[in-house]
């Protein structure tokens, strides 16, 4: 008969598996992810690897090796305001200090944000620290929506006062007056 401590350990493991079926893992011996750099956004579960920076999209080891998110988060100049995303398989970094609710200052190279005046140290790039950053999930959804929508078509320039768009009846009358004046001048010059 198993001991009480063994039963408690099994119960703890089963309840953890129920509450969060996908665990944070950096390496797994029985897969091809053994040589991948540690990334807090990589989830390894029964369905394979997923990337939380790309809304849990399925990824392979080659995608992880090409991604610059682990390098950016492990760098000593990694900033707390740096928000890593993956759009269409490409890593994109957003600066939350210079972004608003409708505009996102984003770059494909995280080093573009290294010389910011609002730099604040990020800390260790482990899942517990990433989960403790307040508002990270909401900001990720908001900036993903901003960056994935196509830009609005440019608006035509405002027409000057008195043009055909602003006062059509006045501009038509003005055109007729000028046309009459030009016709009279033309006739005058012809008869001279």
C-alpha positions as CSV (number, residue, x, y, z in Angstrom):
1,X,0.0,0.0,0.0
2,X,1.4,3.5,-1.0
3,X,2.3,5.9,1.8
4,X,0.3,9.0,2.6
5,X,3.1,11.3,1.3
6,X,3.0,9.4,-2.1
7,X,-0.7,9.8,-2.3
8,X,-0.6,13.5,-1.5
9,X,2.1,14.0,-4.2
10,X,0.1,12.2,-6.8
11,X,-3.0,14.2,-5.8
12,X,-1.1,17.4,-6.0
13,X,0.3,16.5,-9.5
14,X,-3.2,15.5,-10.7
15,X,-4.8,18.7,-9.5
16,X,-2.0,20.7,-11.1
17,X,-2.6,18.8,-14.4
18,X,-6.3,19.6,-14.2
19,X,-5.9,23.3,-13.5
20,X,-3.2,23.9,-16.1
21,X,-2.8,21.0,-18.6
22,X,0.1,22.7,-20.4
23,X,3.1,23.2,-18.3
24,X,6.0,25.7,-18.6
25,X,9.0,23.7,-19.7
26,X,12.3,24.8,-21.2
27,X,13.6,21.4,-22.1
28,X,12.1,18.0,-22.7
29,X,14.2,14.9,-23.2
30,X,11.9,13.0,-25.5
31,X,11.4,15.7,-28.2
32,X,13.4,17.8,-30.5
33,X,13.2,20.8,-28.1
34,X,16.3,19.7,-26.0
35,X,18.6,22.3,-27.7
36,X,16.2,25.3,-27.7
37,X,17.0,28.4,-25.7
38,X,14.8,29.0,-22.6
39,X,11.7,31.0,-23.5
40,X,8.9,31.9,-21.1
41,X,6.4,32.0,-23.9
42,X,7.0,28.4,-25.1
43,X,4.4,25.9,-23.9
44,X,5.0,22.2,-24.3
45,X,2.0,20.0,-23.8
46,X,0.3,16.9,-25.1
47,X,-0.5,18.6,-28.4
48,X,3.1,19.7,-29.0
49,X,4.8,23.1,-28.7
50,X,2.8,26.3,-28.6
51,X,3.8,29.9,-28.5
52,X,1.9,32.1,-26.0
53,X,3.3,35.2,-27.7
54,X,1.3,34.2,-30.8
55,X,-1.9,33.3,-29.0
56,X,-0.9,29.7,-28.4
57,X,-0.3,28.9,-32.1
58,X,1.4,25.6,-32.8
59,X,5.1,25.9,-33.5
60,X,8.0,23.7,-34.2
61,X,11.6,23.7,-33.1
62,X,12.8,25.6,-36.2
63,X,10.4,28.4,-35.4
64,X,11.8,28.7,-31.8
65,X,15.4,28.7,-33.1
66,X,14.7,31.6,-35.5
67,X,12.7,33.6,-32.9
68,X,14.5,36.5,-31.2
69,X,12.2,36.7,-28.2
70,X,14.4,34.6,-25.9
71,X,17.5,36.6,-26.8
72,X,15.7,39.9,-26.2
73,X,14.3,38.8,-22.8
74,X,17.7,37.4,-21.6
75,X,19.7,40.5,-22.5
76,X,20.7,42.8,-19.6
77,X,19.1,45.8,-21.3
78,X,15.7,44.0,-21.6
79,X,13.1,46.6,-20.5
80,X,9.9,46.0,-18.5
81,X,8.0,48.0,-21.2
82,X,9.2,45.7,-24.0
83,X,6.2,43.6,-25.1
84,X,7.1,40.6,-27.4
85,X,4.5,39.5,-29.9
86,X,4.6,37.1,-32.9
87,X,2.5,38.0,-35.9
88,X,2.3,35.6,-38.8
89,X,5.3,33.7,-37.3
90,X,7.6,36.8,-37.1
91,X,8.6,38.3,-33.8
92,X,7.6,41.9,-33.3
93,X,8.4,44.0,-30.2
94,X,6.2,46.9,-28.9
95,X,7.3,49.6,-26.6
96,X,4.5,50.1,-24.1
97,X,6.0,53.4,-22.8
98,X,5.6,55.1,-26.2
99,X,2.4,53.3,-27.3
100,X,-1.1,54.4,-26.7
101,X,-4.5,52.6,-27.0
102,X,-4.8,53.4,-30.7
103,X,-1.1,53.5,-31.8
104,X,1.7,51.0,-31.3
105,X,5.4,51.8,-31.6
106,X,6.6,48.5,-32.9
107,X,9.8,47.2,-34.4
108,X,11.0,43.8,-35.6
109,X,14.4,44.4,-34.0
110,X,14.2,44.7,-30.2
111,X,17.5,46.6,-30.1
112,X,15.7,49.7,-31.5
113,X,14.3,50.2,-28.0
114,X,17.6,49.8,-26.1
115,X,18.3,53.6,-25.7
116,X,14.9,54.6,-24.3
117,X,14.7,57.2,-21.5
118,X,12.0,55.1,-19.7
119,X,14.2,51.9,-19.4
120,X,13.3,49.8,-16.4
121,X,14.9,46.4,-15.8
122,X,12.8,43.4,-16.7
123,X,14.3,40.8,-14.4
124,X,14.7,37.1,-15.0
125,X,13.0,35.8,-18.1
126,X,11.1,33.0,-16.4
127,X,7.4,32.3,-16.6
128,X,6.7,33.5,-13.0
129,X,8.2,36.9,-13.7
130,X,6.4,37.2,-17.1
131,X,3.1,36.3,-15.4
132,X,3.6,38.8,-12.7
133,X,3.9,41.8,-15.0
134,X,0.6,43.6,-14.7
135,X,-1.6,44.1,-17.7
136,X,0.7,42.1,-20.1
137,X,-2.1,39.9,-21.5
138,X,-4.5,42.8,-22.1
139,X,-1.7,44.8,-23.7
140,X,-0.7,41.9,-25.9
141,X,-4.3,41.5,-27.2
142,X,-4.7,45.3,-27.8
143,X,-1.5,45.7,-29.7
144,X,-2.0,42.5,-31.6
145,X,-5.3,44.0,-32.8
146,X,-3.7,47.3,-33.6
147,X,-0.8,45.8,-35.6
148,X,-2.9,43.2,-37.4
149,X,-5.5,45.6,-38.8
150,X,-4.6,47.2,-42.1
151,X,-3.9,50.9,-42.1
152,X,-6.8,53.2,-43.0
153,X,-6.7,54.7,-46.5
154,X,-5.4,58.2,-46.6
155,X,-8.1,60.9,-46.4
156,X,-8.2,63.4,-49.2
157,X,-6.9,66.9,-48.3
158,X,-9.5,69.4,-47.1
159,X,-10.7,71.5,-50.0
160,X,-10.1,75.2,-49.8
161,X,-12.9,77.6,-48.9
162,X,-15.1,78.5,-51.8
163,X,-14.3,75.4,-53.9
164,X,-17.0,73.2,-55.5
165,X,-17.2,71.0,-52.5
166,X,-18.0,73.7,-50.0
167,X,-20.4,76.1,-51.8
168,X,-21.5,74.7,-55.2
169,X,-24.0,77.4,-56.1
170,X,-21.5,80.2,-55.3
171,X,-18.7,78.6,-57.2
172,X,-21.0,77.9,-60.2
173,X,-22.0,81.6,-60.3
174,X,-18.4,82.6,-60.0
175,X,-17.4,80.3,-62.8
176,X,-20.1,81.8,-65.1
177,X,-19.0,85.3,-64.2
178,X,-15.4,84.5,-65.1
179,X,-16.4,82.7,-68.3
180,X,-18.4,85.7,-69.4
181,X,-15.5,88.1,-68.6
182,X,-13.0,85.9,-70.5
183,X,-15.4,85.7,-73.4
184,X,-15.8,89.5,-73.5
185,X,-12.1,90.1,-73.3
186,X,-11.5,87.6,-76.1
187,X,-14.1,89.3,-78.3
188,X,-12.6,92.7,-77.5
189,X,-9.1,91.6,-78.5
190,X,-10.4,90.0,-81.7
191,X,-12.2,93.2,-82.9
192,X,-9.3,95.4,-82.2
